[in-house]
Amino acid sequence: MVQQWEEDLKDWVAGWDAVRGTEVPPQNVVAWNGEVPSKEGLVLVCAEDQAVMVRGAVNVKEKDVLSRDILMTGAVQELDRGLSFPGESGMFDAPMGDVTRFEVDEWGKPIAHSTLSVQDEVAYMGPLLADASVERDPAEVLDPLVSSMANEAFLADAERMYTVVPEDEVPARESQGWERAAVVLRLG
């Protein structure tokens, strides 16, 4: 049975590449189909219950898994929770070609940012970055930032959002309404 992330693969990968920028070559991302292609610089995406089997197949091909991340997804309407920013914080967005940069400022100083790329019915959100020097729970600004970006994705007619995060960021994303969709393995 094909999962939604597989149907959306071309679009969320295009968004992922757009968020990464033009100075970085496009990624070679494929869904696990039972075989490890011999291509260099491959990114394999598989269901979580297949990750151990995929690692075994990668080892047989004498390749290395350079990193293991998690593909997260959420319905745009579920991620848009109408959250507001704390205190004197406000958000600004700037279209930049295939992506829009979102920045949260407080008293004129940037305290958090991310990027969003919309491809048809799919939006891809880049990494969420918060200023570590600000003494507050990062969720106070990052959760409303995700909510605002989901609202923008909704206005652009996207139905689903995706993001790729390291395993240690999964709990913070789940608290924002994201769900695990798949495992992303970068091969070397």
Backbone bond lengths (Angstrom), bond angles and torsions (degrees), N, CA, C in turn:
res aa  C-N    CA-C-N  psi(-1)  N-CA   C-N-CA  omega(-1)  CA-C   N-CA-C  phi
1 M - - - 1.443 - - 1.534 109.39 -
2 V 1.311 117.06 127.88 1.459 122.64 -179.63 1.529 109.11 -77.79
3 Q 1.320 116.15 131.44 1.463 121.32 179.43 1.531 109.27 -89.46
4 Q 1.333 116.36 162.00 1.465 121.01 -177.19 1.526 111.85 -58.98
5 W 1.351 118.06 -39.81 1.461 119.79 -179.23 1.521 111.05 -63.01
6 E 1.349 117.41 -30.20 1.466 120.38 177.85 1.526 110.66 -71.24
7 E 1.334 116.25 -40.57 1.463 119.94 177.55 1.525 110.87 -63.90
8 D 1.322 116.31 -35.19 1.463 121.97 -177.99 1.532 113.27 -90.34
9 L 1.330 118.36 2.84 1.467 122.74 -171.85 1.527 113.00 -49.10
10 K 1.306 117.19 -51.92 1.473 120.58 -176.85 1.534 111.00 -58.38
11 D 1.329 117.08 -41.99 1.460 120.60 -176.67 1.526 112.54 -73.68
12 W 1.354 118.27 -46.07 1.467 117.03 -178.30 1.522 111.44 -70.19
13 V 1.339 117.74 -30.04 1.467 119.89 175.97 1.530 110.07 -68.94
14 A 1.333 117.42 -38.57 1.471 120.10 176.30 1.527 109.95 -61.91
15 G 1.324 116.87 -40.44 1.459 120.54 176.40 1.515 112.17 -66.12
16 W 1.324 116.70 -41.46 1.470 122.14 178.34 1.523 109.41 -59.94
17 D 1.328 116.37 -46.64 1.465 120.20 178.73 1.527 111.34 -63.22
18 A 1.343 117.35 -41.28 1.461 120.39 179.76 1.526 110.98 -62.66
19 V 1.328 117.08 -41.14 1.462 121.54 179.60 1.525 111.01 -65.99
20 R 1.328 116.93 -34.94 1.465 121.02 179.92 1.519 111.49 -68.86
21 G 1.338 118.35 -26.59 1.461 121.45 175.81 1.513 113.28 103.88
22 T 1.308 113.97 163.35 1.462 120.72 -175.99 1.523 113.11 -77.70
23 E 1.340 117.42 -18.94 1.464 119.38 -178.78 1.537 112.19 -78.02
24 V 1.339 116.41 -8.49 1.459 121.44 179.43 1.525 107.84 -108.28
25 P 1.347 118.62 133.01 1.466 119.11 -179.34 1.530 111.35 -64.64
26 P 1.338 117.46 149.04 1.461 120.59 177.72 1.529 110.85 -58.20
27 Q 1.317 115.17 148.80 1.456 120.55 -179.15 1.525 110.07 -85.71
28 N 1.314 115.52 152.05 1.455 121.69 174.95 1.525 106.80 -99.38
29 V 1.332 116.98 90.09 1.461 122.85 -174.93 1.521 109.18 -104.78
30 V 1.332 115.78 128.24 1.465 120.66 177.45 1.524 109.57 -134.33
31 A 1.331 114.75 149.15 1.461 120.54 174.28 1.523 108.24 -81.44
32 W 1.318 116.48 141.95 1.471 122.52 178.96 1.525 108.73 -61.20
33 N 1.334 115.59 125.58 1.459 120.98 177.52 1.520 111.63 -122.91
34 G 1.341 116.85 14.30 1.454 120.94 179.93 1.515 113.18 104.91
35 E 1.333 116.86 -9.69 1.460 120.83 -179.57 1.519 110.51 -132.09
36 V 1.340 115.25 152.13 1.456 121.15 175.97 1.530 107.26 -101.86
37 P 1.332 118.24 109.49 1.466 120.10 177.70 1.523 110.64 -60.51
38 S 1.309 116.65 153.01 1.466 120.67 -177.19 1.522 112.99 -85.75
39 K 1.302 118.62 6.25 1.458 122.50 -179.12 1.522 111.01 -65.80
40 E 1.332 115.88 150.21 1.463 121.58 176.35 1.526 109.33 -85.16
41 G 1.322 116.57 153.97 1.446 121.94 176.75 1.517 113.49 64.44
42 L 1.290 117.26 34.31 1.454 123.17 -175.28 1.527 111.77 -82.15
43 V 1.320 115.96 144.03 1.455 122.82 171.76 1.523 106.40 -119.39
44 L 1.333 116.02 115.80 1.464 121.88 179.74 1.516 109.34 -99.56
45 V 1.325 116.72 134.88 1.453 122.00 178.34 1.528 107.19 -118.91
46 C 1.343 115.19 131.09 1.459 119.32 -177.85 1.521 110.53 -144.91
47 A 1.318 115.74 162.83 1.463 120.42 174.17 1.525 107.93 -64.61
48 E 1.334 116.60 152.46 1.470 120.11 -177.22 1.521 112.45 -59.89
49 D 1.321 117.56 -35.49 1.460 119.50 -178.96 1.529 112.70 -74.79
50 Q 1.323 117.78 -4.68 1.467 122.13 177.40 1.524 112.54 -102.59
51 A 1.331 118.59 -7.01 1.466 122.09 -171.85 1.523 113.06 -58.26
52 V 1.327 118.46 -41.38 1.471 120.92 -179.81 1.529 109.91 -66.46
53 M 1.316 117.40 -42.75 1.456 121.48 178.91 1.536 110.58 -63.30
54 V 1.327 116.61 -41.11 1.465 120.68 179.90 1.524 109.88 -64.93
55 R 1.331 117.51 -43.42 1.477 120.28 177.78 1.526 110.79 -58.00
56 G 1.329 117.23 -41.68 1.465 120.76 177.64 1.514 111.86 -61.59
57 A 1.334 116.83 -43.21 1.467 121.18 178.64 1.526 111.11 -65.89
58 V 1.326 116.57 -36.37 1.469 120.99 177.91 1.523 109.71 -65.57
59 N 1.329 117.68 -42.28 1.468 121.39 178.88 1.522 111.76 -63.92
60 V 1.328 117.20 -38.91 1.467 121.03 177.80 1.528 110.33 -60.74
61 K 1.322 117.06 -37.37 1.476 121.74 178.29 1.531 112.18 -78.73
62 E 1.342 116.28 3.50 1.465 123.60 -179.61 1.532 112.06 57.18
63 K 1.322 114.58 41.96 1.463 121.41 173.31 1.517 107.83 -110.93
64 D 1.319 115.85 163.78 1.460 121.25 178.67 1.512 109.99 -112.07
65 V 1.335 115.58 146.80 1.456 121.00 170.45 1.527 105.86 -89.77
66 L 1.328 116.73 110.90 1.458 121.84 -177.33 1.524 112.14 -79.37
67 S 1.332 116.59 -32.82 1.466 119.91 177.60 1.515 109.65 -156.82
68 R 1.331 114.05 156.52 1.466 121.69 177.88 1.523 106.83 -129.60
69 D 1.327 116.16 116.07 1.455 122.06 178.51 1.526 108.84 -121.69
70 I 1.313 115.66 175.89 1.457 120.92 -179.01 1.532 109.33 -119.62
71 L 1.324 115.61 130.60 1.456 121.85 172.29 1.526 106.47 -85.37
72 M 1.332 115.40 123.38 1.459 121.22 -179.90 1.526 108.08 -112.88
73 T 1.306 115.72 151.27 1.452 120.93 179.61 1.523 110.19 -141.75
74 G 1.299 114.19 161.03 1.458 120.42 175.84 1.512 109.90 -164.71
75 A 1.320 115.05 148.51 1.461 119.78 173.87 1.529 107.69 -69.92
76 V 1.308 116.29 134.57 1.466 121.39 -177.84 1.528 110.62 -53.41
77 Q 1.315 117.48 -43.36 1.466 120.60 -178.26 1.529 111.89 -66.37
78 E 1.326 118.07 -28.93 1.465 121.20 178.27 1.531 111.40 -77.64
79 L 1.321 116.81 -34.45 1.461 120.86 -178.93 1.530 112.03 -78.56
80 D 1.332 116.81 -23.68 1.462 121.16 177.03 1.527 107.96 -84.72
81 R 1.328 115.53 91.19 1.465 120.71 -175.71 1.523 112.42 -99.96
82 G 1.327 117.46 8.88 1.452 121.05 176.73 1.522 114.28 64.50
83 L 1.336 117.14 31.00 1.459 120.88 -178.50 1.528 110.58 -77.26
84 S 1.319 116.39 146.02 1.462 120.06 178.30 1.528 109.72 -106.84
85 F 1.316 114.54 159.62 1.455 121.21 -178.98 1.529 110.19 -81.30
86 P 1.322 117.01 150.64 1.464 119.90 -177.63 1.532 112.37 -74.91
87 G 1.333 115.02 151.13 1.464 122.12 170.16 1.506 115.08 48.87
88 E 1.320 114.85 -124.65 1.462 122.37 -176.42 1.527 112.67 -94.61
89 S 1.324 116.97 21.34 1.467 120.78 -179.45 1.522 110.45 -82.71
90 G 1.314 114.64 148.93 1.453 121.06 175.93 1.513 109.86 -148.91
91 M 1.322 116.75 159.13 1.457 120.61 -177.36 1.525 110.48 -112.14
92 F 1.322 114.13 143.32 1.447 122.26 175.20 1.522 107.41 -126.93
93 D 1.319 116.74 145.75 1.458 119.17 175.56 1.516 109.08 -128.95
94 A 1.329 114.50 148.52 1.461 120.48 -178.77 1.524 109.62 -138.51
95 P 1.341 117.18 113.02 1.468 119.65 174.92 1.533 109.72 -64.00
96 M 1.315 115.61 134.00 1.470 121.52 -179.31 1.526 108.99 -137.01
97 G 1.321 117.33 72.33 1.460 120.76 -178.19 1.518 110.63 74.83
98 D 1.327 116.61 -120.72 1.459 122.14 -177.47 1.526 113.49 -81.40
99 V 1.320 117.77 -2.65 1.463 121.28 -178.92 1.530 109.94 -130.12
100 T 1.313 114.30 160.78 1.455 121.12 171.55 1.516 106.98 -122.44
101 R 1.326 116.13 129.24 1.466 120.78 177.70 1.522 108.06 -93.15
102 F 1.316 115.04 132.29 1.459 122.28 177.43 1.512 107.50 -112.95
103 E 1.340 115.64 132.35 1.459 120.55 -178.19 1.519 109.48 -133.66
104 V 1.324 115.16 133.62 1.462 121.24 174.92 1.520 106.89 -101.03
105 D 1.327 115.62 125.41 1.459 121.81 179.68 1.520 109.35 -116.65
106 E 1.313 115.08 149.26 1.461 121.46 173.74 1.520 107.16 -133.38
107 W 1.317 115.97 119.49 1.465 121.75 -176.97 1.539 111.21 54.18
108 G 1.337 116.15 38.56 1.455 120.80 177.38 1.512 115.41 80.96
109 K 1.336 117.39 2.19 1.458 120.97 -179.38 1.535 109.85 -110.41
110 P 1.344 117.97 127.34 1.468 120.04 178.19 1.534 110.94 -63.62
111 I 1.341 116.14 130.57 1.466 119.44 179.20 1.527 112.81 -122.13
112 A 1.333 118.35 -12.44 1.470 121.50 177.13 1.523 108.70 -163.37
113 H 1.346 115.50 153.06 1.465 118.52 176.06 1.519 111.13 -160.32
114 S 1.317 114.34 164.14 1.455 123.03 174.77 1.522 107.72 -162.74
115 T 1.325 116.11 178.40 1.459 121.78 178.31 1.521 109.13 -132.47
116 L 1.320 115.57 156.32 1.458 122.35 -178.10 1.516 108.50 -137.89
117 S 1.325 115.26 137.66 1.461 121.14 174.05 1.523 107.54 -128.34
118 V 1.321 116.57 129.90 1.462 121.65 -179.77 1.525 108.54 -109.11
119 Q 1.332 114.92 126.80 1.460 122.82 178.61 1.533 106.96 -126.21
120 D 1.309 117.85 102.84 1.467 123.28 -177.63 1.530 110.50 56.05
121 E 1.324 117.81 -118.15 1.464 121.87 -177.29 1.527 112.48 -90.84
122 V 1.313 116.68 6.38 1.461 121.66 -173.81 1.526 110.15 -121.92
123 A 1.339 115.72 135.33 1.461 121.15 174.28 1.524 107.95 -116.45
124 Y 1.324 115.87 144.46 1.462 120.94 176.43 1.527 107.95 -119.82
125 M 1.329 116.33 126.92 1.459 122.25 179.07 1.528 109.32 -102.71
126 G 1.323 115.83 130.81 1.460 121.33 177.20 1.518 111.48 -76.53
127 P 1.326 116.93 -174.20 1.466 120.84 -179.89 1.539 111.43 -59.78
128 L 1.320 114.52 145.57 1.469 121.45 174.16 1.514 107.44 -93.61
129 L 1.312 116.78 122.13 1.460 120.94 -177.71 1.518 109.84 -121.63
130 A 1.336 115.94 128.12 1.467 121.37 179.25 1.521 108.70 -122.11
131 D 1.326 115.80 145.99 1.460 122.61 177.76 1.528 108.70 -67.36
132 A 1.317 116.16 115.08 1.470 121.31 -177.77 1.523 112.18 -70.41
133 S 1.328 117.86 -17.36 1.461 119.57 -178.36 1.530 112.61 -78.93
134 V 1.325 117.09 -12.60 1.462 120.72 178.07 1.524 108.48 -81.08
135 E 1.332 116.33 126.99 1.456 121.11 -175.84 1.525 111.17 -86.29
136 R 1.322 115.68 82.63 1.465 122.57 175.90 1.515 107.69 -163.43
137 D 1.310 114.73 163.67 1.452 120.79 174.77 1.533 107.25 -64.84
138 P 1.334 118.95 122.74 1.470 120.15 -179.47 1.526 113.04 -55.44
139 A 1.332 117.18 -28.32 1.462 120.42 -179.24 1.528 111.84 -60.86
140 E 1.344 117.77 -25.87 1.466 120.84 -179.91 1.525 112.24 -59.91
141 V 1.330 117.02 -29.99 1.467 119.61 177.82 1.527 112.07 -108.15
142 L 1.337 117.61 -30.29 1.463 119.58 -177.15 1.525 112.02 -73.87
143 D 1.334 118.36 -38.24 1.463 119.85 178.88 1.532 111.71 -63.38
144 P 1.347 119.58 -46.63 1.468 118.77 175.23 1.534 112.87 -65.35
145 L 1.339 116.81 -30.09 1.464 119.88 177.29 1.523 110.12 -63.75
146 V 1.336 117.33 -46.13 1.470 120.78 177.47 1.527 109.80 -61.09
147 S 1.312 116.80 -43.76 1.463 121.27 179.42 1.528 110.75 -59.39
148 S 1.323 117.27 -44.34 1.464 121.61 179.06 1.521 111.90 -65.87
149 M 1.329 116.40 -39.71 1.466 119.91 179.35 1.531 110.26 -67.72
150 A 1.324 117.17 -36.98 1.469 120.57 176.70 1.526 109.92 -64.51
151 N 1.327 116.94 -37.95 1.458 120.46 176.97 1.525 110.19 -62.54
152 E 1.329 117.23 -43.12 1.470 120.72 177.39 1.523 111.12 -63.62
153 A 1.337 116.92 -39.37 1.466 120.53 177.43 1.529 110.07 -63.18
154 F 1.326 116.75 -40.48 1.464 121.48 177.09 1.528 110.55 -60.20
155 L 1.330 116.67 -45.24 1.463 120.83 179.66 1.525 112.16 -63.41
156 A 1.350 116.26 -23.69 1.470 121.30 177.80 1.536 111.24 -93.16
157 D 1.341 116.50 11.81 1.469 123.67 177.05 1.521 114.81 71.30
158 A 1.327 117.88 19.12 1.471 120.08 174.31 1.524 108.67 -78.14
159 E 1.308 116.08 146.41 1.460 121.65 178.57 1.520 112.49 -106.12
160 R 1.335 116.27 -30.41 1.465 121.44 -176.87 1.520 109.89 -130.48
161 M 1.343 114.77 149.21 1.460 120.75 174.79 1.520 108.36 -120.36
162 Y 1.336 114.88 149.35 1.462 121.91 176.54 1.525 108.77 -131.30
163 T 1.307 115.44 155.31 1.453 122.88 171.25 1.520 107.88 -154.89
164 V 1.317 117.13 151.46 1.465 122.53 175.94 1.520 106.96 -113.09
165 V 1.345 115.75 125.10 1.462 120.62 -176.27 1.520 110.70 -133.72
166 P 1.335 117.03 153.86 1.461 120.18 171.88 1.537 109.60 -63.90
167 E 1.307 115.89 153.81 1.472 122.13 -177.82 1.533 112.45 -52.64
168 D 1.337 117.52 -37.92 1.469 119.55 -176.65 1.532 113.41 -71.11
169 E 1.333 118.40 -13.09 1.460 121.27 177.49 1.523 113.21 -93.51
170 V 1.335 116.99 -5.70 1.464 120.65 -176.14 1.535 112.60 -59.33
171 P 1.347 120.34 -47.06 1.475 118.33 -179.16 1.530 113.50 -58.13
172 A 1.325 117.83 -40.01 1.467 120.54 178.93 1.527 110.74 -64.56
173 R 1.324 117.32 -38.84 1.468 120.74 179.01 1.530 110.36 -70.68
174 E 1.329 117.55 -39.29 1.467 119.74 178.73 1.530 110.67 -61.65
175 S 1.320 117.45 -35.25 1.472 119.95 178.83 1.525 111.13 -69.16
176 Q 1.334 117.78 -19.01 1.466 121.66 177.00 1.532 111.64 -86.83
177 G 1.334 117.14 -8.39 1.455 120.82 -179.62 1.514 115.37 111.12
178 W 1.342 117.36 -1.13 1.456 121.15 178.19 1.527 109.84 -74.53
179 E 1.343 116.74 156.23 1.457 123.18 174.95 1.526 109.13 -127.24
180 R 1.326 115.48 149.11 1.461 120.60 174.61 1.521 108.95 -65.41
181 A 1.334 116.36 135.51 1.452 120.38 177.92 1.527 111.75 -116.33
182 A 1.348 116.51 -40.95 1.471 119.66 -174.62 1.536 109.06 -165.44
183 V 1.324 114.47 173.69 1.468 122.82 175.67 1.529 107.16 -105.05
184 V 1.322 115.97 138.07 1.471 122.63 -179.46 1.527 107.19 -115.11
185 L 1.333 116.10 115.77 1.468 121.99 -178.37 1.519 109.87 -112.70
186 R 1.319 116.32 120.81 1.482 121.04 174.78 1.512 107.19 -91.27
187 L 1.307 115.64 126.13 1.464 121.07 -176.47 1.519 110.95 -104.86
188 G 1.312 114.39 148.63 1.463 120.67 177.62 1.489 111.61 -123.78
